[in-house]
Amino acid sequence: MGLRLPDTVTLVEVGLRDGLQSVGHAVSTGTKLRLLQALYAAGVRAMEVTSFVSPAAVPQFTDAEEVARAALALPELRVSALIPNLRGWERARGAGVREVTVVIGATDPFNIANVRMTVDQSLAQLAGIMDAAGAEPGVAVEVGIAVAFGCPYTGHVPLAAVRRIVDRSLELGVASVSLADTIGVATPLDVVRAVTGIRAAYPNLPLSLHLHDTRGMGLANALAALHVGVTTFDGAVGGLGGCPFAPGAAGNVATDDLNNMLVGMGISTGIDQDGLLACGGILRDEVTADLPSHTLRVFLGHTARRGDPNGASAG
Amino acid sequence: MGLRLPDTVTLVEVGLRDGLQSVGHAVSTGTKLRLLQALYAAGVRAMEVTSFVSPAAVPQFTDAEEVARAALALPELRVSALIPNLRGWERARGAGVREVTVVIGATDPFNIANVRMTVDQSLAQLAGIMDAAGAEPGVAVEVGIAVAFGCPYTGHVPLAAVRRIVDRSLELGVASVSLADTIGVATPLDVVRAVTGIRAAYPNLPLSLHLHDTRGMGLANALAALHVGVTTFDGAVGGLGGCPFAPGAAGNVATDDLNNMLVGMGISTGIDQDGLLACGGILRDEVTADLPSHTLRVFLGHTARRGDPNGASAG
């Protein structure tokens, strides 16, 4: 009658990619490599480490090859990277990356704003990537479906729009699918409906969730997803990746908040919470103080005022 | 196999009490009355409006009688107030308040820090209050159990400590019980265990939850509670009541975040989300800009930069 919870969850750290993409200023390769090492030291074993996007379009990832190579040198680390197109795949392959993610928005207006293509054009390009990448042994392509629950331009996104991308992606041989609540509007009920709807058609599809905490529902949505069998979640350390339109508003669900909840419920993630919070300290010192992670704020508050109890007040 | 959700939820607004108690500076009676009216206009029909605590101890509530009387004048509004002791009950009664809440911490160290009594001393005092208040027709006393999941002094709080207070309170004739996660450490699994444990002993006890969003689990805990049958939750508009030890850290779960999730899942609360967000504007202008509510930040961000889309970014 209670919650159905798994024994183990895989957290995929996307702070070095989605997080830094939203920061709004260049972050040095040295800082990225320090974060990479600290995340690895905390026990993170799956990371989306960079984006092989055109440096002209997104200068943040000019060092994609260097960061990817450093990540690939870490034993047992699953390294993935975002690729926007066939050129991105060639660069990823050149750097030795064997797991790549292609993001396709679930609506034309969002996808056009994001990658200047309609959904159908993106699916056609995915076919080209699958021709090249899918033929190589040991390469796995994931499709990340952006605005899978709601879109800033069209509002509510019907599950049929998501299913269409899932169906075509699987025809093309994609290995896994990630549903992204890019603008943080999904409710737990939306998550349950989307996951159970897709699972009904594809019981064995590796399905992960990429949640944003924009309206405070990040962990509630993760809980709902756990309850219906999802065991892989993206997260960004410190909640890095706050929405550019609202300073202080939470962006990517914080890996540290997710890990705190999961470990607190006895679910194994392999990630040490204190180690994650130490990564947050690096972010604060070298990247930005605007970190929406709740657990990080508690930690930094304690660190700043050590010896103070947890703020007792009636009720 | 999905989530079990109710059709209707009652949200009890505690911003005027718990929220303002944590603000750290005096708030004028005029502001309180404006908030009261705006909350009522938004559809809020249950409020903990003040605390009949000694004005010497908590100057914020010197105007308890005036605020209570204004609230009692609003048709169909359920008005409750916190009382720390028998003297508080006499003042509440004098103002015409017929629903009162007595807060008892689940651990001695917390309860001593909070009200300078052990748990047993608080229970003895509750007996005195029930002698006086319980005898009056139409009066309902609720016991709010603070630190019901975790305590800043003793850590994890065993369910037996909570059960002991519940058992004794019900012997004394208390009408309802609220479980407070005062320092925001409960996980959804803790909530499920506590609720199902108490429900097993008292299937018909009106049981509500008072959640804090300190570690981002506020809405996840509410979701877990909904799933096991809880239909009454406290919330503070704007997330007012941030922990004093960590500026920016979320305190009380924001009524607006809760309402957004509930209404988004088709659950009726009777509260208009835009009306609630307008209350947040009053708070920002007259009380504090440090409001952790996620939905309020999105709203204020949009208001500040109208015409800007929702911050589209890949993934």
Interface residues (C-beta under 8 A of the other chain):
Chain A: M1 G2 L3 L5 V14 R17 D18 Q21 S22 S51 L82 P84 T101 V103 F110 A113 N114 V115 G144 A146 P152 Y153 A180 T182 I183 V185 T187 P188 L189 D190 V192 R193 T196 H210 D213 T214 R215 G216 M217 G218 L219 A220 A222 L223 A224 H227 V228 G241 C243 P244 F245 A246 P247 G248 A249 A250 A254 D257 N260 M261 G264 M265 G266 S293 H294 T295 R297 V298 L300 G301 H302 R305 D308 P309 N310 G311 A312 S313 A314 G315
Chain B: M1 G2 L3 L5 V14 R17 D18 Q21 S22 S51 L82 V103 F110 A113 N114 V115 G144 A146 P152 Y153 A180 T182 I183 V185 T187 P188 L189 D190 V192 R193 T196 H210 D213 T214 R215 G216 M217 G218 L219 A220 A222 L223 A224 H227 V228 C243 P244 F245 A246 P247 G248 A249 A250 A254 D257 N260 M261 G264 M265 G266 S293 H294 T295 R297 V298 L300 G301 H302 R305 D308 P309 N310 G311 A312 S313 A314 G315
